[in-house]
C-alpha cells in the first residue's frame, strides 16, 4: 500500500497513463494550452473503461455505489482536475524557468513539484464540487460540463493537427492496451450487456 489506501500499482499505472497522454499529444500541432485538455480526455477515456472493471476484479472498492457501473461520477471529476493540473504545470512550468530551456530542473524537479501542487488543486476542485452538489446541481452536470467543454475546445483545433511527425507506436500502445483490456473485460465478464440484436 502507498499513501494510505492507494495501492502502489495504481500510482504507477496513472503515471504511465499520464506520461503516454502527454507524449501522444506532443506529436500533434495543438496550441500549448490545449494539450493539457487532450491529455485529460485521453486519460479519462482509459479511466472510464478501467474503473468499472477494476472494482469487480478486486483492485479497489468504493464506499458508495456510483452511476457509472458502480463507480461514483465524482471519481472522474477528480481525475479530470488531477491530470489537467499536472499537465498544465509540467507544460507551462518551463516557461518560467531560467532561460526557458529544458534541463534537470524542468525534467525532474518540475514534475516532482507538480504532483503535490496537483493534489492541492484537486482538494480545491473537490470543495467546489461539494459546494455545487449541495446546492442541488446534478452530479452528471458538474462532472460533464468541464469534460464536454474540453472536448469541444480540442475538437475545434484537432483538425489542424500536424500529421507529418510519425508517432512512436509504443506510446499509444500503452493506453490502448489499458482501454482494450478493460473494455473487453467489461463485456466478457457480463458487467455490460450487449443489446439483444448485437449479441445474437
N, CA and C atoms as a LAMMPS dump frame, in Angstrom:
ITEM: TIMESTEP
0
ITEM: NUMBER OF ATOMS
600
ITEM: BOX BOUNDS ff ff ff
-5.0000000000000000e+02 5.0000000000000000e+02
-5.0000000000000000e+02 5.0000000000000000e+02
-5.0000000000000000e+02 5.0000000000000000e+02
ITEM: ATOMS id mol type element x y z
1 1 1 N 0.843 -1.194 0
2 1 2 C 0 0 0
3 1 3 C 0.877 1.242 0
4 2 1 N 0.355 2.289 -0.603
5 2 2 C 1.129 3.506 -0.785
6 2 3 C 0.195 4.683 -0.537
7 3 1 N 0.591 5.652 0.26
8 3 2 C -0.265 6.793 0.613
9 3 3 C -1.587 6.316 1.197
10 4 1 N -1.516 5.502 2.236
11 4 2 C -2.728 5.06 2.907
12 4 3 C -3.425 3.958 2.149
13 5 1 N -4.585 4.271 1.589
14 5 2 C -5.41 3.238 0.964
15 5 3 C -5.171 3.095 -0.532
16 6 1 N -4.201 3.792 -1.08
17 6 2 C -3.96 3.737 -2.525
18 6 3 C -2.826 2.752 -2.817
19 7 1 N -3.109 1.657 -3.543
20 7 2 C -2.048 0.713 -3.878
21 7 3 C -0.986 1.353 -4.772
22 8 1 N 0.251 0.917 -4.606
23 8 2 C 1.36 1.45 -5.397
24 8 3 C 1.114 1.245 -6.888
25 9 1 N 0.505 0.106 -7.268
26 9 2 C 0.275 -0.166 -8.691
27 9 3 C -0.654 0.882 -9.317
28 10 1 N -1.545 1.468 -8.531
29 10 2 C -2.457 2.488 -9.064
30 10 3 C -1.665 3.76 -9.38
31 11 1 N -0.782 4.149 -8.474
32 11 2 C 0.049 5.33 -8.718
33 11 3 C 0.923 5.139 -9.946
34 12 1 N 1.522 3.96 -10.06
35 12 2 C 2.384 3.675 -11.205
36 12 3 C 1.554 3.657 -12.491
37 13 1 N 0.378 3.027 -12.44
38 13 2 C -0.492 2.965 -13.623
39 13 3 C -0.887 4.358 -14.083
40 14 1 N -1.259 5.209 -13.147
41 14 2 C -1.642 6.567 -13.536
42 14 3 C -0.452 7.362 -14.05
43 15 1 N 0.73 7.092 -13.507
44 15 2 C 1.931 7.727 -14.057
45 15 3 C 2.138 7.346 -15.51
46 16 1 N 1.935 6.057 -15.823
47 16 2 C 2.075 5.575 -17.204
48 16 3 C 1.017 6.203 -18.095
49 17 1 N -0.219 6.228 -17.614
50 17 2 C -1.324 6.794 -18.403
51 17 3 C -1.066 8.266 -18.715
52 18 1 N -0.688 9.035 -17.704
53 18 2 C -0.459 10.474 -17.912
54 18 3 C 0.744 10.696 -18.832
55 19 1 N 1.823 9.943 -18.611
56 19 2 C 3.011 10.092 -19.459
57 19 3 C 2.683 9.824 -20.925
58 20 1 N 1.973 8.723 -21.187
59 20 2 C 1.67 8.399 -22.58
60 20 3 C 0.702 9.403 -23.194
61 21 1 N -0.194 9.954 -22.385
62 21 2 C -1.092 11.003 -22.898
63 21 3 C -0.278 12.232 -23.3
64 22 1 N 0.649 12.653 -22.431
65 22 2 C 1.49 13.813 -22.747
66 22 3 C 2.335 13.571 -23.99
67 23 1 N 2.939 12.396 -24.078
68 23 2 C 3.781 12.094 -25.235
69 23 3 C 2.967 12.03 -26.524
70 24 1 N 1.749 11.506 -26.45
71 24 2 C 0.896 11.422 -27.631
72 24 3 C 0.486 12.802 -28.111
73 25 1 N 0.047 13.653 -27.197
74 25 2 C -0.412 14.984 -27.623
75 25 3 C 0.745 15.88 -28.058
76 26 1 N 1.955 15.575 -27.616
77 26 2 C 3.107 16.343 -28.086
78 26 3 C 3.329 16.162 -29.584
79 27 1 N 2.832 15.057 -30.136
80 27 2 C 3.008 14.789 -31.566
81 27 3 C 2.026 15.573 -32.431
82 28 1 N 1.078 16.24 -31.804
83 28 2 C 0.073 16.995 -32.546
84 28 3 C 0.387 18.486 -32.482
85 29 1 N -0.052 19.205 -33.483
86 29 2 C 0.242 20.64 -33.541
87 29 3 C -0.846 21.445 -32.829
88 30 1 N -1.215 20.997 -31.65
89 30 2 C -2.188 21.748 -30.86
90 30 3 C -1.466 22.88 -30.138
91 31 1 N -2.144 23.985 -29.913
92 31 2 C -1.544 25.034 -29.083
93 31 3 C -1.217 24.475 -27.696
94 32 1 N -0.204 25.019 -27.086
95 32 2 C 0.284 24.522 -25.804
96 32 3 C -0.821 24.451 -24.753
97 33 1 N -1.727 25.412 -24.734
98 33 2 C -2.774 25.425 -23.714
99 33 3 C -3.858 24.378 -23.956
100 34 1 N -3.984 23.881 -25.186
101 34 2 C -4.981 22.848 -25.458
102 34 3 C -4.463 21.44 -25.195
103 35 1 N -3.166 21.266 -25.172
104 35 2 C -2.6 19.932 -24.95
105 35 3 C -3.011 19.342 -23.598
106 36 1 N -3.003 20.126 -22.51
107 36 2 C -3.469 19.544 -21.239
108 36 3 C -4.924 19.079 -21.295
109 37 1 N -5.748 19.75 -22.08
110 37 2 C -7.141 19.31 -22.214
111 37 3 C -7.211 17.951 -22.9
112 38 1 N -6.433 17.775 -23.967
113 38 2 C -6.432 16.485 -24.657
114 38 3 C -5.777 15.406 -23.788
115 39 1 N -4.724 15.768 -23.056
116 39 2 C -4.124 14.824 -22.109
117 39 3 C -5.189 14.294 -21.15
118 40 1 N -5.988 15.214 -20.638
119 40 2 C -7.023 14.863 -19.671
120 40 3 C -8.084 13.97 -20.297
121 41 1 N -8.51 14.292 -21.506
122 41 2 C -9.536 13.494 -22.177
123 41 3 C -9.031 12.084 -22.486
124 42 1 N -7.769 11.964 -22.919
125 42 2 C -7.199 10.643 -23.18
126 42 3 C -7.152 9.803 -21.899
127 43 1 N -6.72 10.416 -20.816
128 43 2 C -6.626 9.691 -19.539
129 43 3 C -8.013 9.287 -19.043
130 44 1 N -8.986 10.164 -19.171
131 44 2 C -10.343 9.843 -18.715
132 44 3 C -10.977 8.737 -19.54
133 45 1 N -10.661 8.676 -20.824
134 45 2 C -11.186 7.606 -21.666
135 45 3 C -10.746 6.251 -21.13
136 46 1 N -9.499 6.168 -20.72
137 46 2 C -8.996 4.924 -20.136
138 46 3 C -9.67 4.657 -18.797
139 47 1 N -9.81 5.689 -17.98
140 47 2 C -10.396 5.526 -16.653
141 47 3 C -11.856 5.08 -16.728
142 48 1 N -12.594 5.563 -17.72
143 48 2 C -13.992 5.157 -17.882
144 48 3 C -14.091 3.648 -18.098
145 49 1 N -13.164 3.093 -18.857
146 49 2 C -13.165 1.647 -19.096
147 49 3 C -12.591 0.893 -17.902
148 50 1 N -11.547 1.44 -17.294
149 50 2 C -10.818 0.733 -16.255
150 50 3 C -11.584 0.617 -14.939
151 51 1 N -12.181 1.684 -14.472
152 51 2 C -12.758 1.69 -13.131
153 51 3 C -13.922 0.725 -12.971
154 52 1 N -14.774 0.622 -13.98
155 52 2 C -15.937 -0.262 -13.87
156 52 3 C -15.508 -1.722 -13.711
157 53 1 N -14.4 -2.071 -14.327
158 53 2 C -13.902 -3.448 -14.253
159 53 3 C -13.054 -3.646 -13.004
160 54 1 N -12.226 -2.671 -12.688
161 54 2 C -11.267 -2.81 -11.583
162 54 3 C -11.955 -3.109 -10.257
163 55 1 N -13.101 -2.488 -10.014
164 55 2 C -13.782 -2.746 -8.74
165 55 3 C -14.312 -4.178 -8.691
166 56 1 N -14.625 -4.757 -9.841
167 56 2 C -15.134 -6.129 -9.881
168 56 3 C -14.009 -7.164 -9.85
169 57 1 N -12.806 -6.727 -10.173
170 57 2 C -11.656 -7.614 -10.095
171 57 3 C -10.948 -7.499 -8.743
172 58 1 N -11.474 -6.657 -7.872
173 58 2 C -10.912 -6.504 -6.537
174 58 3 C -9.705 -5.601 -6.453
175 59 1 N -9.469 -4.777 -7.486
176 59 2 C -8.34 -3.846 -7.432
177 59 3 C -8.523 -2.832 -6.312
178 60 1 N -9.768 -2.34 -6.154
179 60 2 C -10.115 -1.422 -5.078
180 60 3 C -11.624 -1.429 -4.929
181 61 1 N -12.119 -0.786 -3.886
182 61 2 C -13.562 -0.713 -3.654
183 61 3 C -13.935 0.737 -3.364
184 62 1 N -15.205 1.044 -3.597
185 62 2 C -15.744 2.364 -3.295
186 62 3 C -16.647 2.239 -2.079
187 63 1 N -16.724 3.295 -1.314
188 63 2 C -17.597 3.292 -0.14
189 63 3 C -19.053 3.489 -0.488
190 64 1 N -19.33 3.775 -1.753
191 64 2 C -20.708 4.015 -2.19
192 64 3 C -20.873 3.486 -3.601
193 65 1 N -22.112 3.218 -3.971
194 65 2 C -22.386 2.76 -5.327
195 65 3 C -22.499 3.979 -6.23
196 66 1 N -21.922 3.89 -7.428
197 66 2 C -21.929 5.031 -8.33
198 66 3 C -22.726 4.777 -9.585
199 67 1 N -22.985 5.851 -10.317
200 67 2 C -23.828 5.792 -11.51
201 67 3 C -23.137 5.137 -12.704
202 68 1 N -21.805 5.124 -12.733
203 68 2 C -21.092 4.549 -13.877
204 68 3 C -20.657 3.124 -13.534
205 69 1 N -21.513 2.144 -13.762
206 69 2 C -21.242 0.735 -13.462
207 69 3 C -20.701 0.546 -12.052
208 70 1 N -21.236 1.316 -11.11
209 70 2 C -20.824 1.219 -9.715
210 70 3 C -19.762 2.223 -9.303
211 71 1 N -19.234 2.992 -10.241
212 71 2 C -18.188 3.977 -9.946
213 71 3 C -18.832 5.353 -9.772
214 72 1 N -18.559 6.044 -8.668
215 72 2 C -19.115 7.393 -8.48
216 72 3 C -18.592 8.355 -9.549
217 73 1 N -19.474 9.186 -10.053
218 73 2 C -19.084 10.152 -11.09
219 73 3 C -18.034 11.139 -10.584
220 74 1 N -18.038 11.388 -9.29
221 74 2 C -17.049 12.301 -8.714
222 74 3 C -15.621 11.827 -8.923
223 75 1 N -15.421 10.51 -9.085
224 75 2 C -14.092 9.969 -9.372
225 75 3 C -13.533 10.562 -10.661
226 76 1 N -14.375 10.661 -11.685
227 76 2 C -13.928 11.191 -12.975
228 76 3 C -13.684 12.699 -12.887
229 77 1 N -14.492 13.364 -12.084
230 77 2 C -14.279 14.792 -11.843
231 77 3 C -12.913 15.013 -11.192
232 78 1 N -12.608 14.176 -10.202
233 78 2 C -11.315 14.3 -9.518
234 78 3 C -10.144 14.045 -10.446
235 79 1 N -10.237 12.966 -11.255
236 79 2 C -9.143 12.675 -12.176
237 79 3 C -9.032 13.725 -13.27
238 80 1 N -10.154 14.317 -13.655
239 80 2 C -10.104 15.405 -14.635
240 80 3 C -9.165 16.497 -14.13
241 81 1 N -9.347 16.91 -12.877
242 81 2 C -8.549 18.017 -12.333
243 81 3 C -7.118 17.608 -12.029
244 82 1 N -6.895 16.374 -11.625
245 82 2 C -5.522 15.912 -11.359
246 82 3 C -4.702 15.926 -12.642
247 83 1 N -5.246 15.309 -13.699
248 83 2 C -4.491 15.227 -14.958
249 83 3 C -4.33 16.611 -15.567
250 84 1 N -5.398 17.395 -15.584
251 84 2 C -5.329 18.739 -16.169
252 84 3 C -4.301 19.604 -15.449
253 85 1 N -4.351 19.614 -14.121
254 85 2 C -3.42 20.474 -13.384
255 85 3 C -1.983 19.994 -13.516
256 86 1 N -1.758 18.674 -13.443
257 86 2 C -0.397 18.159 -13.607
258 86 3 C 0.143 18.517 -14.986
259 87 1 N -0.671 18.289 -16.017
260 87 2 C -0.228 18.578 -17.382
261 87 3 C 0.042 20.072 -17.576
262 88 1 N -0.821 20.908 -17.059
263 88 2 C -0.598 22.359 -17.165
264 88 3 C 0.701 22.775 -16.478
265 89 1 N 0.919 22.263 -15.271
266 89 2 C 2.121 22.638 -14.519
267 89 3 C 3.396 22.168 -15.216
268 90 1 N 3.368 20.942 -15.732
269 90 2 C 4.56 20.403 -16.388
270 90 3 C 4.814 21.093 -17.729
271 91 1 N 3.749 21.423 -18.438
272 91 2 C 3.909 22.038 -19.759
273 91 3 C 4.226 23.531 -19.687
274 92 1 N 3.607 24.231 -18.752
275 92 2 C 3.816 25.679 -18.678
276 92 3 C 4.955 26.057 -17.738
277 93 1 N 5.317 25.153 -16.834
278 93 2 C 6.4 25.432 -15.891
279 93 3 C 7.698 25.848 -16.538
280 94 1 N 8.126 25.166 -17.628
281 94 2 C 9.396 25.566 -18.261
282 94 3 C 9.41 27.007 -18.766
283 95 1 N 8.24 27.594 -19.003
284 95 2 C 8.199 28.988 -19.459
285 95 3 C 8.736 29.946 -18.4
286 96 1 N 8.703 29.508 -17.128
287 96 2 C 9.192 30.368 -16.052
288 96 3 C 10.572 29.958 -15.562
289 97 1 N 11.15 28.929 -16.197
290 97 2 C 12.497 28.524 -15.805
291 97 3 C 13.524 29.484 -16.383
292 98 1 N 14.678 29.627 -15.733
293 98 2 C 15.73 30.492 -16.275
294 98 3 C 16.134 30.049 -17.676
295 99 1 N 16.095 30.947 -18.59
296 99 2 C 16.482 30.65 -19.959
297 99 3 C 15.46 29.837 -20.727
298 100 1 N 14.351 29.484 -20.07
299 100 2 C 13.275 28.705 -20.694
300 100 3 C 13.764 27.448 -21.391
301 101 1 N 14.806 26.844 -20.859
302 101 2 C 15.313 25.644 -21.517
303 101 3 C 15.034 24.425 -20.638
304 102 1 N 14.855 23.293 -21.281
305 102 2 C 14.654 22.053 -20.552
306 102 3 C 16.014 21.576 -20.046
307 103 1 N 16.117 21.395 -18.783
308 103 2 C 17.311 20.854 -18.157
309 103 3 C 16.845 19.994 -16.992
310 104 1 N 17.742 19.626 -16.107
311 104 2 C 17.347 18.784 -14.984
312 104 3 C 16.265 19.433 -14.148
313 105 1 N 16.258 20.773 -14.105
314 105 2 C 15.244 21.48 -13.326
315 105 3 C 13.854 21.233 -13.919
316 106 1 N 13.772 21.333 -15.248
317 106 2 C 12.492 21.118 -15.904
318 106 3 C 12.126 19.659 -16.041
319 107 1 N 13.132 18.793 -16.181
320 107 2 C 12.87 17.375 -16.411
321 107 3 C 12.581 16.593 -15.136
322 108 1 N 13.147 17.021 -14.017
323 108 2 C 12.997 16.251 -12.779
324 108 3 C 12.255 17.04 -11.698
325 109 1 N 12.762 18.215 -11.379
326 109 2 C 12.198 18.978 -10.266
327 109 3 C 10.765 19.418 -10.556
328 110 1 N 10.512 19.875 -11.762
329 110 2 C 9.18 20.371 -12.107
330 110 3 C 8.094 19.296 -11.976
331 111 1 N 8.274 18.102 -12.545
332 111 2 C 7.252 17.063 -12.343
333 111 3 C 7.075 16.651 -10.883
334 112 1 N 8.195 16.598 -10.141
335 112 2 C 8.095 16.23 -8.723
336 112 3 C 7.281 17.278 -7.96
337 113 1 N 7.48 18.548 -8.265
338 113 2 C 6.705 19.607 -7.623
339 113 3 C 5.258 19.633 -8.112
340 114 1 N 5.041 19.208 -9.356
341 114 2 C 3.69 19.231 -9.923
342 114 3 C 2.76 18.246 -9.23
343 115 1 N 3.302 17.168 -8.665
344 115 2 C 2.449 16.171 -8.007
345 115 3 C 1.737 16.764 -6.784
346 116 1 N 2.46 17.317 -5.798
347 116 2 C 1.728 17.878 -4.648
348 116 3 C 0.882 19.094 -5.024
349 117 1 N 1.336 19.884 -6.001
350 117 2 C 0.521 21.021 -6.44
351 117 3 C -0.78 20.539 -7.071
352 118 1 N -0.718 19.439 -7.82
353 118 2 C -1.93 18.866 -8.417
354 118 3 C -2.888 18.381 -7.336
355 119 1 N -2.335 17.833 -6.266
356 119 2 C -3.178 17.374 -5.161
357 119 3 C -3.866 18.571 -4.49
358 120 1 N -3.136 19.668 -4.308
359 120 2 C -3.748 20.872 -3.732
360 120 3 C -4.855 21.417 -4.631
361 121 1 N -4.634 21.405 -5.926
362 121 2 C -5.665 21.847 -6.872
363 121 3 C -6.858 20.906 -6.807
364 122 1 N -6.602 19.611 -6.693
365 122 2 C -7.682 18.634 -6.562
366 122 3 C -8.529 18.923 -5.322
367 123 1 N -7.891 19.213 -4.208
368 123 2 C -8.622 19.497 -2.967
369 123 3 C -9.551 20.69 -3.164
370 124 1 N -9.063 21.737 -3.836
371 124 2 C -9.904 22.905 -4.104
372 124 3 C -11.039 22.567 -5.068
373 125 1 N -10.727 21.779 -6.106
374 125 2 C -11.751 21.387 -7.078
375 125 3 C -12.83 20.542 -6.411
376 126 1 N -12.448 19.668 -5.477
377 126 2 C -13.43 18.846 -4.772
378 126 3 C -14.297 19.691 -3.843
379 127 1 N -13.718 20.76 -3.3
380 127 2 C -14.52 21.674 -2.478
381 127 3 C -15.592 22.351 -3.332
382 128 1 N -15.22 22.764 -4.543
383 128 2 C -16.186 23.366 -5.469
384 128 3 C -17.246 22.333 -5.856
385 129 1 N -16.806 21.116 -6.126
386 129 2 C -17.718 20.019 -6.472
387 129 3 C -18.764 19.826 -5.366
388 130 1 N -18.297 19.702 -4.129
389 130 2 C -19.199 19.528 -2.99
390 130 3 C -20.161 20.695 -2.834
391 131 1 N -19.654 21.902 -3.011
392 131 2 C -20.492 23.106 -2.888
393 131 3 C -21.592 23.103 -3.948
394 132 1 N -21.253 22.766 -5.194
395 132 2 C -22.238 22.754 -6.282
396 132 3 C -23.286 21.661 -6.091
397 133 1 N -22.84 20.485 -5.675
398 133 2 C -23.775 19.367 -5.475
399 133 3 C -24.698 19.649 -4.297
400 134 1 N -24.178 20.245 -3.227
401 134 2 C -25.011 20.585 -2.07
402 134 3 C -26.081 21.611 -2.416
403 135 1 N -25.832 22.417 -3.42
404 135 2 C -26.818 23.404 -3.842
405 135 3 C -27.794 22.849 -4.878
406 136 1 N -27.762 21.55 -5.092
407 136 2 C -28.755 20.898 -5.921
408 136 3 C -28.391 20.71 -7.38
409 137 1 N -27.186 21.081 -7.763
410 137 2 C -26.778 20.86 -9.153
411 137 3 C -26.565 19.369 -9.369
412 138 1 N -27.114 18.789 -10.448
413 138 2 C -26.922 17.347 -10.683
414 138 3 C -25.437 17.003 -10.848
415 139 1 N -25.041 15.869 -10.275
416 139 2 C -23.647 15.44 -10.327
417 139 3 C -23.191 15.274 -11.772
418 140 1 N -24.052 14.678 -12.626
419 140 2 C -23.662 14.456 -14.019
420 140 3 C -23.361 15.764 -14.723
421 141 1 N -24.027 16.847 -14.309
422 141 2 C -23.78 18.156 -14.917
423 141 3 C -22.446 18.731 -14.438
424 142 1 N -22.183 18.617 -13.143
425 142 2 C -20.923 19.12 -12.571
426 142 3 C -19.734 18.405 -13.201
427 143 1 N -19.872 17.091 -13.405
428 143 2 C -18.794 16.293 -13.989
429 143 3 C -18.727 16.5 -15.503
430 144 1 N -19.883 16.551 -16.154
431 144 2 C -19.938 16.576 -17.608
432 144 3 C -19.534 17.881 -18.259
433 145 1 N -19.853 19.009 -17.637
434 145 2 C -19.57 20.306 -18.271
435 145 3 C -18.085 20.512 -18.553
436 146 1 N -17.175 20.312 -17.568
437 146 2 C -15.755 20.506 -17.897
438 146 3 C -15.256 19.551 -18.977
439 147 1 N -15.783 18.317 -18.976
440 147 2 C -15.349 17.336 -19.97
441 147 3 C -15.833 17.725 -21.362
442 148 1 N -17.102 18.117 -21.469
443 148 2 C -17.66 18.491 -22.775
444 148 3 C -16.999 19.76 -23.305
445 149 1 N -16.791 20.749 -22.452
446 149 2 C -16.133 21.992 -22.875
447 149 3 C -14.712 21.696 -23.357
448 150 1 N -14.006 20.833 -22.64
449 150 2 C -12.65 20.449 -23.054
450 150 3 C -12.666 19.746 -24.398
451 151 1 N -13.606 18.819 -24.566
452 151 2 C -13.697 18.076 -25.825
453 151 3 C -14 19.002 -26.992
454 152 1 N -14.898 19.947 -26.8
455 152 2 C -15.231 20.892 -27.876
456 152 3 C -14.039 21.777 -28.226
457 153 1 N -13.307 22.23 -27.209
458 153 2 C -12.126 23.062 -27.453
459 153 3 C -11.068 22.296 -28.239
460 154 1 N -10.852 21.039 -27.866
461 154 2 C -9.834 20.226 -28.551
462 154 3 C -10.287 19.895 -29.975
463 155 1 N -11.536 19.48 -30.138
464 155 2 C -12.032 19.097 -31.462
465 155 3 C -12.006 20.264 -32.44
466 156 1 N -12.203 21.482 -31.924
467 156 2 C -12.182 22.647 -32.807
468 156 3 C -10.804 22.878 -33.42
469 157 1 N -9.749 22.399 -32.751
470 157 2 C -8.391 22.592 -33.257
471 157 3 C -7.72 21.317 -33.739
472 158 1 N -8.277 20.148 -33.382
473 158 2 C -7.64 18.893 -33.72
474 158 3 C -7.553 18.672 -35.218
475 159 1 N -8.495 19.213 -35.967
476 159 2 C -8.453 19.037 -37.418
477 159 3 C -7.25 19.736 -38.037
478 160 1 N -6.647 20.673 -37.287
479 160 2 C -5.456 21.365 -37.771
480 160 3 C -4.166 20.678 -37.314
481 161 1 N -4.325 19.517 -36.664
482 161 2 C -3.161 18.829 -36.099
483 161 3 C -2.171 18.44 -37.186
484 162 1 N -0.912 18.463 -36.81
485 162 2 C 0.169 18.122 -37.731
486 162 3 C 0.234 16.611 -37.914
487 163 1 N 0.287 16.164 -39.137
488 163 2 C 0.343 14.739 -39.43
489 163 3 C 1.734 14.314 -39.919
490 164 1 N 2.678 15.251 -40.013
491 164 2 C 3.974 14.93 -40.603
492 164 3 C 4.936 14.243 -39.641
493 165 1 N 4.625 14.226 -38.341
494 165 2 C 5.51 13.573 -37.383
495 165 3 C 4.976 12.183 -37.065
496 166 1 N 5.724 11.14 -37.348
497 166 2 C 5.239 9.802 -37.016
498 166 3 C 5.192 9.611 -35.502
499 167 1 N 4.181 8.89 -35.047
500 167 2 C 4.036 8.609 -33.622
501 167 3 C 4.703 7.277 -33.322
502 168 1 N 5.567 7.264 -32.323
503 168 2 C 6.171 6.025 -31.862
504 168 3 C 5.038 5.112 -31.39
505 169 1 N 4.894 3.938 -32.004
506 169 2 C 3.754 3.066 -31.731
507 169 3 C 3.692 2.59 -30.288
508 170 1 N 4.819 2.578 -29.581
509 170 2 C 4.806 2.163 -28.188
510 170 3 C 4.009 3.144 -27.33
511 171 1 N 4.031 4.405 -27.699
512 171 2 C 3.374 5.421 -26.886
513 171 3 C 1.854 5.237 -26.865
514 172 1 N 1.166 5.192 -28.014
515 172 2 C -0.279 4.956 -27.931
516 172 3 C -0.627 3.509 -27.585
517 173 1 N 0.337 2.581 -27.7
518 173 2 C 0.049 1.182 -27.38
519 173 3 C -0.273 0.998 -25.905
520 174 1 N 0.354 1.783 -25.035
521 174 2 C 0.117 1.628 -23.595
522 174 3 C -1.318 1.998 -23.231
523 175 1 N -1.795 3.208 -23.565
524 175 2 C -3.197 3.497 -23.223
525 175 3 C -4.164 2.61 -23.987
526 176 1 N -3.821 2.234 -25.214
527 176 2 C -4.696 1.364 -25.989
528 176 3 C -4.822 -0.005 -25.319
529 177 1 N -3.723 -0.516 -24.775
530 177 2 C -3.769 -1.786 -24.053
531 177 3 C -4.701 -1.689 -22.853
532 178 1 N -4.525 -0.632 -22.032
533 178 2 C -5.405 -0.428 -20.882
534 178 3 C -6.867 -0.415 -21.324
535 179 1 N -7.145 0.382 -22.34
536 179 2 C -8.517 0.559 -22.816
537 179 3 C -9.104 -0.754 -23.318
538 180 1 N -8.382 -1.463 -24.172
539 180 2 C -8.893 -2.713 -24.74
540 180 3 C -9.04 -3.798 -23.676
541 181 1 N -8.085 -3.893 -22.763
542 181 2 C -8.163 -4.899 -21.704
543 181 3 C -9.417 -4.702 -20.864
544 182 1 N -9.627 -3.481 -20.401
545 182 2 C -10.752 -3.256 -19.507
546 182 3 C -12.092 -3.247 -20.241
547 183 1 N -12.119 -2.758 -21.474
548 183 2 C -13.37 -2.82 -22.237
549 183 3 C -13.757 -4.258 -22.552
550 184 1 N -12.78 -5.074 -22.931
551 184 2 C -13.097 -6.475 -23.222
552 184 3 C -13.557 -7.19 -21.955
553 185 1 N -12.925 -6.896 -20.819
554 185 2 C -13.343 -7.497 -19.553
555 185 3 C -14.743 -7.034 -19.168
556 186 1 N -15.065 -5.795 -19.484
557 186 2 C -16.385 -5.246 -19.185
558 186 3 C -17.48 -6.098 -19.82
559 187 1 N -17.251 -6.535 -21.065
560 187 2 C -18.241 -7.36 -21.762
561 187 3 C -18.037 -8.853 -21.493
562 188 1 N -16.788 -9.298 -21.401
563 188 2 C -16.505 -10.715 -21.185
564 188 3 C -17.096 -11.203 -19.865
565 189 1 N -16.964 -10.396 -18.817
566 189 2 C -17.482 -10.776 -17.501
567 189 3 C -18.964 -10.452 -17.325
568 190 1 N -19.581 -9.883 -18.351
569 190 2 C -21.016 -9.606 -18.275
570 190 3 C -21.374 -8.37 -17.469
571 191 1 N -20.384 -7.517 -17.19
572 191 2 C -20.665 -6.293 -16.448
573 191 3 C -21.568 -5.393 -17.285
574 192 1 N -21.249 -5.293 -18.567
575 192 2 C -22.092 -4.552 -19.5
576 192 3 C -22.673 -5.567 -20.484
577 193 1 N -23.914 -5.411 -20.807
578 193 2 C -24.588 -6.345 -21.715
579 193 3 C -24.744 -5.718 -23.082
580 194 1 N -24.45 -6.505 -24.124
581 194 2 C -24.696 -6.046 -25.478
582 194 3 C -26.189 -6.079 -25.736
583 195 1 N -26.717 -5.174 -26.59
584 195 2 C -28.117 -5.26 -26.958
585 195 3 C -28.415 -6.624 -27.59
586 196 1 N -29.641 -7.104 -27.437
587 196 2 C -30.023 -8.436 -27.922
588 196 3 C -29.732 -8.584 -29.4
589 197 1 N -30.007 -7.537 -30.181
590 197 2 C -29.806 -7.625 -31.629
591 197 3 C -28.343 -7.796 -31.996
592 198 1 N -27.42 -7.289 -31.139
593 198 2 C -25.995 -7.412 -31.426
594 198 3 C -25.411 -8.704 -30.876
595 199 1 N -25.961 -9.198 -29.762
596 199 2 C -25.364 -10.36 -29.119
597 199 3 C -25.853 -11.673 -29.71
598 200 1 N -26.905 -11.678 -30.514
599 200 2 C -27.404 -12.933 -31.073
600 200 3 C -26.846 -13.2 -32.456
